[in-house]
């Protein structure tokens, strides 16, 4: 799916103020960063989530981190691994 297909005129009409649009963009950025972090962890571990593996290192929940962006402060969930060797590049 292309971004243009999601951002239709009807969808964008729901934002009646600058603050409403800014809040939406902040939420979109937060979720995007969290998904990118999960992808980084997949690459670090060498397998996708829910895949069978013989590796001793595996996912180990999430930690919290506060980030500051142009849309304000946001708390994101950062995935962890059991060996504590995952060091994300994004944040």
DRENPA-3360 file (N, C-alpha, C; in nm, 2 decimals, always signed):
BEGIN
1 = XXXXXXXX = +0.08/-0.12/+0.00/+0.00/+0.00/+0.00/+0.09/+0.12/+0.00 ~ +0.05/+0.22/-0.08/+0.13/+0.34/-0.09/+0.08/+0.44/+0.01 ~ +0.16/+0.53/+0.06/+0.12/+0.63/+0.16/+0.01/+0.72/+0.10 ~ +0.01/+0.75/-0.03/-0.09/+0.83/-0.09/-0.22/+0.77/-0.08 ~ -0.23/+0.64/-0.08/-0.36/+0.57/-0.07/-0.42/+0.59/+0.07 ~ -0.34/+0.60/+0.17/-0.39/+0.62/+0.30/-0.43/+0.77/+0.33 ~ -0.36/+0.86/+0.28/-0.38/+1.00/+0.30/-0.47/+1.06/+0.20 ~ -0.60/+1.02/+0.20/-0.70/+1.07/+0.11/-0.75/+1.21/+0.16;
9 = XXXXXXXX = -0.81/+1.28/+0.08/-0.87/+1.41/+0.12/-0.97/+1.39/+0.23 ~ -1.05/+1.28/+0.22/-1.15/+1.25/+0.33/-1.08/+1.23/+0.46 ~ -0.97/+1.16/+0.46/-0.90/+1.13/+0.59/-0.84/+1.26/+0.64 ~ -0.78/+1.34/+0.56/-0.72/+1.46/+0.60/-0.82/+1.57/+0.65 ~ -0.94/+1.57/+0.60/-1.04/+1.66/+0.64/-1.08/+1.65/+0.79 ~ -1.05/+1.54/+0.86/-1.08/+1.53/+1.00/-1.00/+1.62/+1.09 ~ -0.89/+1.66/+1.04/-0.80/+1.75/+1.12/-0.85/+1.89/+1.11 ~ -0.91/+1.94/+1.21/-0.97/+2.07/+1.21/-0.88/+2.18/+1.26;
17 = XXXXXXXX = -0.77/+2.14/+1.32/-0.68/+2.24/+1.38/-0.53/+2.19/+1.36 ~ -0.44/+2.29/+1.38/-0.30/+2.26/+1.37/-0.26/+2.16/+1.48 ~ -0.32/+2.18/+1.60/-0.29/+2.09/+1.71/-0.34/+1.94/+1.69 ~ -0.45/+1.93/+1.63/-0.50/+1.80/+1.59/-0.41/+1.72/+1.50 ~ -0.37/+1.80/+1.40/-0.27/+1.74/+1.30/-0.14/+1.71/+1.36 ~ -0.09/+1.79/+1.45/+0.04/+1.77/+1.51/+0.03/+1.65/+1.61 ~ -0.08/+1.64/+1.68/-0.10/+1.52/+1.77/-0.10/+1.39/+1.69 ~ -0.17/+1.39/+1.57/-0.17/+1.27/+1.49/-0.03/+1.24/+1.44;
25 = XXXXXXXX = +0.04/+1.34/+1.39/+0.18/+1.32/+1.34/+0.27/+1.27/+1.45 ~ +0.26/+1.32/+1.57/+0.34/+1.27/+1.68/+0.31/+1.12/+1.71 ~ +0.18/+1.08/+1.71/+0.15/+0.94/+1.73/+0.20/+0.85/+1.62 ~ +0.19/+0.90/+1.49/+0.24/+0.83/+1.38/+0.39/+0.81/+1.39 ~ +0.46/+0.91/+1.43/+0.61/+0.91/+1.44/+0.64/+0.81/+1.56 ~ +0.57/+0.81/+1.67/+0.60/+0.72/+1.78/+0.58/+0.57/+1.73 ~ +0.47/+0.54/+1.67/+0.45/+0.41/+1.62/+0.55/+0.36/+1.52 ~ +0.59/+0.46/+1.43/+0.69/+0.43/+1.33/+0.82/+0.39/+1.39;
33 = XXXXXXXX = +0.86/+0.47/+1.49/+0.99/+0.45/+1.56/+0.99/+0.31/+1.63 ~ +0.87/+0.28/+1.70/+0.86/+0.15/+1.77/+0.87/+0.03/+1.67 ~ +0.81/+0.04/+1.56/+0.82/-0.06/+1.46/+0.96/-0.08/+1.40 ~ +1.02/+0.04/+1.38/+1.16/+0.03/+1.33/+1.25/-0.03/+1.43 ~ +1.23/-0.01/+1.56/+1.31/-0.07/+1.66/+1.29/-0.22/+1.66 ~ +1.16/-0.26/+1.64/+1.14/-0.41/+1.64/+1.21/-0.47/+1.52 ~ +1.21/-0.40/+1.40/+1.29/-0.45/+1.29/+1.43/-0.46/+1.31 ~ +1.49/-0.36/+1.39/+1.63/-0.36/+1.42/+1.66/-0.48/+1.51;
41 = XXXXXXXX = +1.57/-0.51/+1.60/+1.59/-0.63/+1.69/+1.59/-0.75/+1.61 ~ +1.50/-0.76/+1.51/+1.49/-0.88/+1.43/+1.62/-0.90/+1.36 ~ +1.68/-0.79/+1.31/+1.81/-0.80/+1.24/+1.92/-0.84/+1.34 ~ +1.92/-0.78/+1.45/+2.02/-0.81/+1.56/+2.02/-0.96/+1.60 ~ +1.89/-1.02/+1.62/+1.88/-1.15/+1.66/+1.90/-1.25/+1.54 ~ +1.87/-1.21/+1.42/+1.88/-1.29/+1.30/+1.76/-1.37/+1.27 ~ +1.65/-1.34/+1.33/+1.52/-1.41/+1.30/+1.40/-1.32/+1.33 ~ +1.29/-1.35/+1.27/+1.17/-1.27/+1.29/+1.10/-1.31/+1.41;
49 = XXXXXXXX = +1.02/-1.22/+1.47/+0.93/-1.25/+1.58/+0.85/-1.38/+1.56 ~ +0.83/-1.46/+1.65/+0.75/-1.58/+1.65/+0.82/-1.69/+1.56 ~ +0.93/-1.67/+1.51/+1.00/-1.78/+1.43/+1.07/-1.87/+1.52 ~ +1.08/-2.00/+1.49/+1.16/-2.10/+1.56/+1.31/-2.07/+1.54 ~ +1.38/-2.09/+1.65/+1.53/-2.06/+1.63/+1.60/-2.14/+1.74 ~ +1.73/-2.17/+1.71/+1.81/-2.24/+1.80/+1.91/-2.14/+1.88 ~ +1.89/-2.01/+1.85/+1.98/-1.91/+1.91/+1.95/-1.91/+2.06 ~ +2.05/-1.88/+2.14/+2.03/-1.87/+2.29/+1.98/-1.73/+2.32;
57 = XXXXXXXX = +2.01/-1.63/+2.24/+1.96/-1.50/+2.27/+1.82/-1.48/+2.21 ~ +1.73/-1.42/+2.28/+1.59/-1.40/+2.23/+1.53/-1.27/+2.28 ~ +1.41/-1.24/+2.24/+1.34/-1.12/+2.29/+1.31/-1.14/+2.44 ~ +1.31/-1.02/+2.50/+1.29/-1.02/+2.65/+1.21/-0.90/+2.69 ~ +1.09/-0.88/+2.63/+1.00/-0.77/+2.67/+1.05/-0.64/+2.61 ~ +1.00/-0.53/+2.68/+1.02/-0.40/+2.64/+1.07/-0.31/+2.76 ~ +1.14/-0.21/+2.73/+1.18/-0.10/+2.82/+1.11/+0.02/+2.77 ~ +1.11/+0.13/+2.85/+1.05/+0.25/+2.82/+1.16/+0.36/+2.80;
65 = XXXXXXXX = +1.14/+0.45/+2.70/+1.24/+0.55/+2.68/+1.16/+0.68/+2.64 ~ +1.20/+0.79/+2.70/+1.14/+0.92/+2.66/+1.22/+0.98/+2.55 ~ +1.16/+1.03/+2.44/+1.23/+1.09/+2.33/+1.16/+1.23/+2.31 ~ +1.24/+1.32/+2.26/+1.20/+1.45/+2.22/+1.20/+1.47/+2.07 ~ +1.09/+1.51/+2.01/+1.09/+1.53/+1.87/+1.02/+1.66/+1.84 ~ +1.01/+1.70/+1.72/+0.95/+1.83/+1.68/+0.80/+1.83/+1.72 ~ +0.74/+1.71/+1.75/+0.60/+1.70/+1.79/+0.59/+1.69/+1.94 ~ +0.70/+1.71/+2.01/+0.69/+1.71/+2.16/+0.76/+1.59/+2.22;
73 = XXXXXXXX = +0.74/+1.57/+2.35/+0.80/+1.45/+2.41/+0.70/+1.33/+2.40 ~ +0.76/+1.21/+2.39/+0.69/+1.09/+2.37/+0.76/+0.98/+2.44 ~ +0.68/+0.89/+2.50/+0.74/+0.77/+2.57/+0.72/+0.66/+2.47 ~ +0.83/+0.59/+2.43/+0.83/+0.48/+2.34/+0.87/+0.35/+2.41 ~ +0.82/+0.24/+2.35/+0.86/+0.10/+2.40/+0.98/+0.06/+2.32 ~ +1.09/+0.02/+2.39/+1.21/-0.02/+2.32/+1.22/-0.17/+2.35 ~ +1.23/-0.26/+2.25/+1.24/-0.40/+2.27/+1.38/-0.43/+2.33 ~ +1.38/-0.54/+2.41/+1.51/-0.59/+2.47/+1.54/-0.73/+2.43;
81 = XXXXXXXX = +1.66/-0.77/+2.45/+1.70/-0.91/+2.43/+1.76/-0.96/+2.56 ~ +1.76/-1.09/+2.57/+1.80/-1.16/+2.70/+1.95/-1.13/+2.73 ~ +2.03/-1.12/+2.63/+2.18/-1.10/+2.65/+2.21/-0.95/+2.68 ~ +2.11/-0.86/+2.66/+2.13/-0.72/+2.68/+2.24/-0.67/+2.58 ~ +2.25/-0.73/+2.46/+2.35/-0.69/+2.36/+2.29/-0.60/+2.25 ~ +2.15/-0.58/+2.26/+2.09/-0.50/+2.16/+2.10/-0.35/+2.19 ~ +2.17/-0.28/+2.10/+2.18/-0.14/+2.12/+2.13/-0.07/+1.99 ~ +2.00/-0.02/+2.00/+1.94/+0.04/+1.88/+2.01/+0.16/+1.83;
89 = XXX = +2.01/+0.17/+1.70/+2.07/+0.28/+1.63/+1.98/+0.40/+1.61 ~ +1.85/+0.37/+1.61/+1.75/+0.48/+1.58/+1.74/+0.58/+1.70 ~ +1.74/+0.53/+1.82/+1.73/+0.62/+1.94/+1.85/+0.60/+2.03;
% end
